[in-house]
Amino acid sequence: MKLLLTSSGLRNPTLTGALREMVGRPTAAANVVYVPTASLAESGDHGWLLADMARVHGLGWREFDVLELNGLPPRVVLDRLARADVIYAGGGNHYHLARSITGNGLAAGVLELLERRVWVGMSAGSMVFSRHLTHGTADIFDDADDLHMLGATTVEPPFGLFDWYLKPHLDSPDFPQRDDAWADRIAARADFPIYFIDDDTALRVDGAAVDVLTEGRWRLHNSPGPDSPWQSDRRAPIQ
């Protein structure tokens, strides 16, 4: 399984280079499917979504598909995903994305596809792999409103692969409250590892190995290793 979990997409050469390496061939010889589902639960201007789609499209794929997870039969969705070498899940409301995966019965099929494909996440698209993505931890991350606005009080982790959690947009001008004090407050409430990454950083998962790729800044809190209370270096051996 190969995952490239970004905060704000493929924003720099380090991240685009990592993707090309993970795909194993030029993007001109590969297919990508862009999944905008998480964004559809967000209101307001969606220029950020168009900019991200243009950035991904600009990498020059053999085929660039766009696929919404809701409204189509699950078999059709999985067949479309199977055509791609890279599944790119965009940003927005991670609870909506998680509920779309579980509610449409897609989780097992997606996991099977990921045995042979690369998943790239942007923000919400990077947050759906933790087993801590539940309504029980929504208060820890101060985002219960994002769940309740869906008319929902519960959410199940669609994949539940990792004991760690990823929180994006550290130091982002679009989220000015996400500074070091914010990260400290959240980490103090949690009893599991949390990666806080800025918009020039990603986690690369390749099998059991996890690397931090960055041209910016990141923090890891509650690491089970000797580094405490937080560490920030190039390698993060958390599984």
Summary of the structure (lengths in Angstrom):
residues: 239
radius of gyration: 16.7
end to end distance: 12.8
largest distance: 47.7
contacts: 801
relative contact order: 0.17
helix: 33%
strand: 23%
